[in-house]
């Protein structure tokens, strides 16, 4: 994984990101490959508090909604990605 000042890139293999948050809504700017319309989409799995929440397909660079609730509280979010890029 490459870490930069404002981003992380999974360069190979599968990976996971886990974060503790205090929120009701969680967003992430993401893209697959180079972010172009021709880039192959990647479907990631989102887990909230250890339970599967949803699949999210990422392709072009944009703001994606990871979690949306009306209750503002502590959560553990985990994002599992099947491949680098």
N, CA, C and O atoms as CSV, one atom per row, in Angstrom:
chain,resi,resn,atom,element,x,y,z
A,1,UNK,N,N,0.847,-1.163,0.000
A,1,UNK,CA,C,0.000,0.000,0.000
A,1,UNK,C,C,0.894,1.228,0.000
A,1,UNK,O,O,1.865,1.288,0.754
A,2,UNK,N,N,0.581,2.193,-0.825
A,2,UNK,CA,C,1.298,3.466,-0.859
A,2,UNK,C,C,0.499,4.515,-0.103
A,2,UNK,O,O,-0.688,4.703,-0.373
A,3,UNK,N,N,1.137,5.205,0.847
A,3,UNK,CA,C,0.499,6.284,1.590
A,3,UNK,C,C,1.041,7.607,1.091
A,3,UNK,O,O,2.252,7.782,0.961
A,4,UNK,N,N,0.147,8.534,0.813
A,4,UNK,CA,C,0.532,9.880,0.428
A,4,UNK,C,C,-0.150,10.841,1.394
A,4,UNK,O,O,-0.908,10.408,2.262
A,5,UNK,N,N,0.105,12.124,1.258
A,5,UNK,CA,C,-0.433,13.106,2.194
A,5,UNK,C,C,-1.959,13.048,2.297
A,5,UNK,O,O,-2.506,13.197,3.390
A,6,UNK,N,N,-2.649,12.834,1.182
A,6,UNK,CA,C,-4.106,12.872,1.192
A,6,UNK,C,C,-4.742,11.615,0.626
A,6,UNK,O,O,-5.945,11.603,0.364
A,7,UNK,N,N,-3.964,10.556,0.431
A,7,UNK,CA,C,-4.559,9.369,-0.184
A,7,UNK,C,C,-3.781,8.109,0.173
A,7,UNK,O,O,-2.650,8.162,0.656
A,8,UNK,N,N,-4.429,6.974,-0.083
A,8,UNK,CA,C,-3.806,5.667,0.037
A,8,UNK,C,C,-4.141,4.895,-1.226
A,8,UNK,O,O,-5.250,5.007,-1.749
A,9,UNK,N,N,-3.186,4.108,-1.721
A,9,UNK,CA,C,-3.407,3.297,-2.907
A,9,UNK,C,C,-3.010,1.864,-2.582
A,9,UNK,O,O,-1.876,1.606,-2.180
A,10,UNK,N,N,-3.944,0.930,-2.756
A,10,UNK,CA,C,-3.632,-0.489,-2.612
A,10,UNK,C,C,-3.010,-0.916,-3.928
A,10,UNK,O,O,-3.681,-0.928,-4.959
A,11,UNK,N,N,-1.733,-1.265,-3.900
A,11,UNK,CA,C,-1.006,-1.524,-5.141
A,11,UNK,C,C,-1.116,-2.961,-5.621
A,11,UNK,O,O,-0.978,-3.224,-6.816
A,12,UNK,N,N,-1.365,-3.906,-4.702
A,12,UNK,CA,C,-1.507,-5.297,-5.124
A,12,UNK,C,C,-2.232,-6.090,-4.043
A,12,UNK,O,O,-2.296,-5.676,-2.885
A,13,UNK,N,N,-2.776,-7.236,-4.442
A,13,UNK,CA,C,-3.464,-8.105,-3.497
A,13,UNK,C,C,-4.747,-7.508,-2.967
A,13,UNK,O,O,-5.207,-6.470,-3.443
A,14,UNK,N,N,-5.326,-8.176,-1.972
A,14,UNK,CA,C,-6.535,-7.656,-1.333
A,14,UNK,C,C,-6.135,-6.819,-0.130
A,14,UNK,O,O,-4.993,-6.878,0.326
A,15,UNK,N,N,-7.084,-6.038,0.385
A,15,UNK,CA,C,-6.762,-5.182,1.517
A,15,UNK,C,C,-7.990,-4.794,2.304
A,15,UNK,O,O,-9.123,-5.053,1.898
A,16,UNK,N,N,-7.743,-4.164,3.443
A,16,UNK,CA,C,-8.817,-3.763,4.332
A,16,UNK,C,C,-8.418,-2.492,5.063
A,16,UNK,O,O,-7.252,-2.299,5.405
A,17,UNK,N,N,-9.396,-1.628,5.299
A,17,UNK,CA,C,-9.212,-0.416,6.096
A,17,UNK,C,C,-10.263,-0.468,7.190
A,17,UNK,O,O,-11.434,-0.723,6.908
A,18,UNK,N,N,-9.868,-0.230,8.434
A,18,UNK,CA,C,-10.824,-0.184,9.545
A,18,UNK,C,C,-10.607,1.112,10.320
A,18,UNK,O,O,-9.471,1.509,10.577
A,19,UNK,N,N,-11.707,1.767,10.690
A,19,UNK,CA,C,-11.636,3.035,11.416
A,19,UNK,C,C,-12.753,3.112,12.445
A,19,UNK,O,O,-13.875,2.670,12.197
A,20,UNK,N,N,-12.435,3.676,13.598
A,20,UNK,CA,C,-13.462,4.020,14.578
A,20,UNK,C,C,-13.929,5.429,14.244
A,20,UNK,O,O,-13.107,6.322,14.038
A,21,UNK,N,N,-15.241,5.634,14.189
A,21,UNK,CA,C,-15.798,6.945,13.872
A,21,UNK,C,C,-16.956,7.239,14.814
A,21,UNK,O,O,-17.552,6.322,15.379
A,22,UNK,N,N,-17.268,8.504,14.979
A,22,UNK,CA,C,-18.457,8.947,15.705
A,22,UNK,C,C,-19.258,9.759,14.697
A,22,UNK,O,O,-18.992,10.942,14.487
A,23,UNK,N,N,-20.243,9.112,14.076
A,23,UNK,CA,C,-20.935,9.746,12.963
A,23,UNK,C,C,-22.265,9.057,12.694
A,23,UNK,O,O,-22.536,7.970,13.204
A,24,UNK,N,N,-23.085,9.712,11.883
A,24,UNK,CA,C,-24.309,9.088,11.382
A,24,UNK,C,C,-24.192,8.822,9.885
A,24,UNK,O,O,-24.920,7.998,9.330
A,25,UNK,N,N,-23.275,9.525,9.246
A,25,UNK,CA,C,-23.051,9.350,7.816
A,25,UNK,C,C,-21.536,9.305,7.571
A,25,UNK,O,O,-20.772,10.059,8.174
A,26,UNK,N,N,-21.126,8.407,6.676
A,26,UNK,CA,C,-19.702,8.278,6.359
A,26,UNK,C,C,-19.558,8.289,4.838
A,26,UNK,O,O,-20.258,7.564,4.131
A,27,UNK,N,N,-18.636,9.126,4.346
A,27,UNK,CA,C,-18.396,9.270,2.918
A,27,UNK,C,C,-16.919,9.043,2.627
A,27,UNK,O,O,-16.075,9.171,3.514
A,28,UNK,N,N,-16.611,8.702,1.364
A,28,UNK,CA,C,-15.226,8.535,0.938
A,28,UNK,C,C,-15.122,8.900,-0.536
A,28,UNK,O,O,-15.959,8.498,-1.344
A,29,UNK,N,N,-14.093,9.660,-0.881
A,29,UNK,CA,C,-13.782,9.893,-2.292
A,29,UNK,C,C,-12.882,8.748,-2.731
A,29,UNK,O,O,-11.853,8.486,-2.109
A,30,UNK,N,N,-13.268,8.070,-3.801
A,30,UNK,CA,C,-12.505,6.910,-4.260
A,30,UNK,C,C,-12.606,6.789,-5.771
A,30,UNK,O,O,-13.475,7.382,-6.412
A,31,UNK,N,N,-11.689,6.002,-6.318
A,31,UNK,CA,C,-11.720,5.676,-7.743
A,31,UNK,C,C,-11.010,4.349,-7.945
A,31,UNK,O,O,-10.162,3.965,-7.139
A,32,UNK,N,N,-11.352,3.652,-9.010
A,32,UNK,CA,C,-10.634,2.427,-9.354
A,32,UNK,C,C,-9.646,2.755,-10.463
A,32,UNK,O,O,-9.904,3.625,-11.296
A,33,UNK,N,N,-8.527,2.066,-10.474
A,33,UNK,CA,C,-7.533,2.291,-11.528
A,33,UNK,C,C,-7.147,3.745,-11.618
A,33,UNK,O,O,-6.815,4.378,-10.616
A,34,UNK,N,N,-7.191,4.273,-12.834
A,34,UNK,CA,C,-6.823,5.672,-13.030
A,34,UNK,C,C,-8.034,6.600,-12.942
A,34,UNK,O,O,-7.903,7.802,-13.173
A,35,UNK,N,N,-9.220,6.055,-12.609
A,35,UNK,CA,C,-10.415,6.871,-12.443
A,35,UNK,C,C,-11.140,7.205,-13.728
A,35,UNK,O,O,-12.161,7.891,-13.699
A,36,UNK,N,N,-10.632,6.735,-14.855
A,36,UNK,CA,C,-11.280,7.043,-16.133
A,36,UNK,C,C,-12.541,6.201,-16.297
A,36,UNK,O,O,-12.735,5.215,-15.586
A,37,UNK,N,N,-13.389,6.595,-17.230
A,37,UNK,CA,C,-14.630,5.868,-17.504
A,37,UNK,C,C,-14.339,4.447,-17.965
A,37,UNK,O,O,-15.185,3.564,-17.816
A,38,UNK,N,N,-13.152,4.213,-18.523
A,38,UNK,CA,C,-12.810,2.882,-19.011
A,38,UNK,C,C,-12.148,2.012,-17.935
A,38,UNK,O,O,-11.873,0.837,-18.178
A,39,UNK,N,N,-11.891,2.577,-16.749
A,39,UNK,CA,C,-11.271,1.799,-15.672
A,39,UNK,C,C,-12.222,0.703,-15.210
A,39,UNK,O,O,-13.436,0.900,-15.151
A,40,UNK,N,N,-11.659,-0.444,-14.888
A,40,UNK,CA,C,-12.467,-1.578,-14.432
A,40,UNK,C,C,-13.028,-1.279,-13.038
A,40,UNK,O,O,-12.272,-0.937,-12.129
A,41,UNK,N,N,-14.350,-1.406,-12.863
A,41,UNK,CA,C,-14.932,-1.155,-11.541
A,41,UNK,C,C,-14.467,-2.198,-10.520
A,41,UNK,O,O,-14.161,-3.337,-10.871
A,42,UNK,N,N,-14.423,-1.790,-9.269
A,42,UNK,CA,C,-14.090,-2.675,-8.157
A,42,UNK,C,C,-15.245,-2.631,-7.162
A,42,UNK,O,O,-15.728,-1.552,-6.820
A,43,UNK,N,N,-15.687,-3.791,-6.700
A,43,UNK,CA,C,-16.733,-3.850,-5.692
A,43,UNK,C,C,-16.100,-4.153,-4.346
A,43,UNK,O,O,-15.451,-5.183,-4.163
A,44,UNK,N,N,-16.301,-3.234,-3.404
A,44,UNK,CA,C,-15.781,-3.402,-2.049
A,44,UNK,C,C,-16.926,-3.786,-1.120
A,44,UNK,O,O,-18.093,-3.524,-1.411
A,45,UNK,N,N,-16.583,-4.403,-0.013
A,45,UNK,CA,C,-17.565,-4.781,0.997
A,45,UNK,C,C,-17.433,-3.835,2.183
A,45,UNK,O,O,-16.331,-3.566,2.662
A,46,UNK,N,N,-18.579,-3.335,2.651
A,46,UNK,CA,C,-18.611,-2.413,3.779
A,46,UNK,C,C,-19.203,-3.151,4.982
A,46,UNK,O,O,-20.272,-3.756,4.889
A,47,UNK,N,N,-18.496,-3.091,6.105
A,47,UNK,CA,C,-18.975,-3.669,7.361
A,47,UNK,C,C,-19.095,-2.549,8.386
A,47,UNK,O,O,-18.201,-1.711,8.505
A,48,UNK,N,N,-20.191,-2.536,9.120
A,48,UNK,CA,C,-20.402,-1.575,10.193
A,48,UNK,C,C,-20.547,-2.362,11.488
A,48,UNK,O,O,-21.398,-3.245,11.598
A,49,UNK,N,N,-19.714,-2.035,12.461
A,49,UNK,CA,C,-19.744,-2.695,13.772
A,49,UNK,C,C,-19.675,-4.216,13.647
A,49,UNK,O,O,-20.347,-4.945,14.376
A,50,UNK,N,N,-18.844,-4.680,12.706
A,50,UNK,CA,C,-18.611,-6.105,12.526
A,50,UNK,C,C,-19.657,-6.845,11.712
A,50,UNK,O,O,-19.539,-8.054,11.514
A,51,UNK,N,N,-20.681,-6.140,11.236
A,51,UNK,CA,C,-21.748,-6.775,10.458
A,51,UNK,C,C,-21.725,-6.255,9.023
A,51,UNK,O,O,-21.529,-5.063,8.784
A,52,UNK,N,N,-21.929,-7.174,8.068
A,52,UNK,CA,C,-21.975,-6.765,6.670
A,52,UNK,C,C,-23.070,-5.725,6.489
A,52,UNK,O,O,-24.200,-5.913,6.940
A,53,UNK,N,N,-22.719,-4.602,5.810
A,53,UNK,CA,C,-23.673,-3.525,5.571
A,53,UNK,C,C,-24.101,-3.492,4.105
A,53,UNK,O,O,-25.295,-3.487,3.806
A,54,UNK,N,N,-23.117,-3.470,3.181
A,54,UNK,CA,C,-23.459,-3.445,1.760
A,54,UNK,C,C,-22.230,-3.637,0.905
A,54,UNK,O,O,-21.098,-3.483,1.363
A,55,UNK,N,N,-22.479,-3.984,-0.374
A,55,UNK,CA,C,-21.453,-3.953,-1.411
A,55,UNK,C,C,-21.502,-2.577,-2.051
A,55,UNK,O,O,-22.577,-1.995,-2.201
A,56,UNK,N,N,-20.343,-2.057,-2.428
A,56,UNK,CA,C,-20.266,-0.756,-3.081
A,56,UNK,C,C,-19.339,-0.872,-4.277
A,56,UNK,O,O,-18.176,-1.248,-4.129
A,57,UNK,N,N,-19.844,-0.553,-5.458
A,57,UNK,CA,C,-19.037,-0.614,-6.678
A,57,UNK,C,C,-18.435,0.758,-6.943
A,57,UNK,O,O,-19.142,1.762,-7.028
A,58,UNK,N,N,-17.113,0.778,-7.072
A,58,UNK,CA,C,-16.352,2.012,-7.268
A,58,UNK,C,C,-15.753,1.994,-8.665
A,58,UNK,O,O,-15.184,0.991,-9.096
A,59,UNK,N,N,-15.887,3.122,-9.375
A,59,UNK,CA,C,-15.261,3.236,-10.683
A,59,UNK,C,C,-14.657,4.627,-10.824
A,59,UNK,O,O,-13.476,4.815,-10.532
A,60,UNK,N,N,-15.429,5.587,-11.259
A,60,UNK,CA,C,-14.871,6.924,-11.494
A,60,UNK,C,C,-14.670,7.660,-10.171
A,60,UNK,O,O,-15.309,7.346,-9.167
A,61,UNK,N,N,-13.780,8.633,-10.189
A,61,UNK,CA,C,-13.477,9.412,-8.999
A,61,UNK,C,C,-14.692,10.244,-8.607
A,61,UNK,O,O,-15.121,11.135,-9.341
A,62,UNK,N,N,-15.238,9.929,-7.424
A,62,UNK,CA,C,-16.396,10.669,-6.928
A,62,UNK,C,C,-16.570,10.416,-5.443
A,62,UNK,O,O,-15.854,9.604,-4.859
A,63,UNK,N,N,-17.513,11.106,-4.835
A,63,UNK,CA,C,-17.846,10.935,-3.431
A,63,UNK,C,C,-18.834,9.786,-3.304
A,63,UNK,O,O,-19.908,9.823,-3.904
A,64,UNK,N,N,-18.482,8.763,-2.527
A,64,UNK,CA,C,-19.332,7.594,-2.326
A,64,UNK,C,C,-19.858,7.592,-0.896
A,64,UNK,O,O,-19.125,7.925,0.036
A,65,UNK,N,N,-21.124,7.219,-0.717
A,65,UNK,CA,C,-21.719,7.083,0.605
A,65,UNK,C,C,-21.433,5.674,1.116
A,65,UNK,O,O,-21.877,4.688,0.527
A,66,UNK,N,N,-20.695,5.589,2.209
A,66,UNK,CA,C,-20.371,4.299,2.793
A,66,UNK,C,C,-21.421,3.865,3.808
A,66,UNK,O,O,-21.731,2.679,3.918
A,67,UNK,N,N,-21.968,4.827,4.551
A,67,UNK,CA,C,-22.920,4.534,5.624
A,67,UNK,C,C,-23.848,5.717,5.781
A,67,UNK,O,O,-23.409,6.865,5.706
A,68,UNK,N,N,-25.138,5.450,6.001
A,68,UNK,CA,C,-26.132,6.512,6.145
A,68,UNK,C,C,-27.144,6.095,7.199
A,68,UNK,O,O,-27.897,5.141,7.009
A,69,UNK,N,N,-27.154,6.816,8.312
A,69,UNK,CA,C,-28.051,6.516,9.421
A,69,UNK,C,C,-28.585,7.820,9.996
A,69,UNK,O,O,-28.016,8.885,9.756
A,70,UNK,N,N,-29.644,7.742,10.733
A,70,UNK,CA,C,-30.172,8.930,11.407
A,70,UNK,C,C,-29.613,9.047,12.824
A,70,UNK,O,O,-29.840,10.057,13.490
A,71,UNK,N,N,-28.879,8.023,13.298
A,71,UNK,CA,C,-28.347,8.012,14.655
A,71,UNK,C,C,-26.855,8.316,14.667
A,71,UNK,O,O,-26.053,7.573,14.101
A,72,UNK,N,N,-26.497,9.406,15.311
A,72,UNK,CA,C,-25.107,9.829,15.444
A,72,UNK,C,C,-24.508,9.086,16.633
A,72,UNK,O,O,-24.866,9.370,17.776
A,73,UNK,N,N,-23.600,8.139,16.384
A,73,UNK,CA,C,-23.001,7.361,17.470
A,73,UNK,C,C,-21.678,6.754,17.038
A,73,UNK,O,O,-21.263,6.900,15.888
A,74,UNK,N,N,-21.011,6.067,17.973
A,74,UNK,CA,C,-19.738,5.415,17.677
A,74,UNK,C,C,-19.961,4.189,16.804
A,74,UNK,O,O,-20.893,3.415,17.021
A,75,UNK,N,N,-19.084,4.024,15.807
A,75,UNK,CA,C,-19.135,2.873,14.912
A,75,UNK,C,C,-17.715,2.445,14.567
A,75,UNK,O,O,-16.773,3.233,14.645
A,76,UNK,N,N,-17.588,1.201,14.192
A,76,UNK,CA,C,-16.372,0.694,13.572
A,76,UNK,C,C,-16.732,0.393,12.136
A,76,UNK,O,O,-17.599,-0.442,11.882
A,77,UNK,N,N,-16.082,1.060,11.184
A,77,UNK,CA,C,-16.325,0.787,9.772
A,77,UNK,C,C,-15.117,0.047,9.218
A,77,UNK,O,O,-13.972,0.391,9.508
A,78,UNK,N,N,-15.389,-0.963,8.426
A,78,UNK,CA,C,-14.333,-1.722,7.755
A,78,UNK,C,C,-14.671,-1.794,6.283
A,78,UNK,O,O,-15.803,-2.103,5.910
A,79,UNK,N,N,-13.676,-1.505,5.438
A,79,UNK,CA,C,-13.834,-1.555,3.987
A,79,UNK,C,C,-12.871,-2.618,3.478
A,79,UNK,O,O,-11.657,-2.486,3.628
A,80,UNK,N,N,-13.416,-3.676,2.874
A,80,UNK,CA,C,-12.593,-4.749,2.317
A,80,UNK,C,C,-12.593,-4.641,0.801
A,80,UNK,O,O,-13.652,-4.575,0.176
A,81,UNK,N,N,-11.413,-4.623,0.216
A,81,UNK,CA,C,-11.295,-4.552,-1.236
A,81,UNK,C,C,-10.607,-5.827,-1.742
A,81,UNK,O,O,-9.619,-6.273,-1.158
A,82,UNK,N,N,-11.125,-6.405,-2.819
A,82,UNK,CA,C,-10.622,-7.699,-3.287
A,82,UNK,C,C,-9.314,-7.642,-4.057
A,82,UNK,O,O,-8.654,-8.665,-4.237
A,83,UNK,N,N,-8.926,-6.432,-4.521
A,83,UNK,CA,C,-7.733,-6.350,-5.372
A,83,UNK,C,C,-7.162,-4.950,-5.360
A,83,UNK,O,O,-7.851,-3.982,-5.040
A,84,UNK,N,N,-5.891,-4.858,-5.715
A,84,UNK,CA,C,-5.245,-3.565,-5.800
A,84,UNK,C,C,-5.750,-2.751,-6.978
A,84,UNK,O,O,-6.378,-3.273,-7.900
A,85,UNK,N,N,-5.461,-1.469,-6.922
A,85,UNK,CA,C,-5.866,-0.585,-8.014
A,85,UNK,C,C,-6.874,0.399,-7.564
A,85,UNK,O,O,-7.328,1.225,-8.357
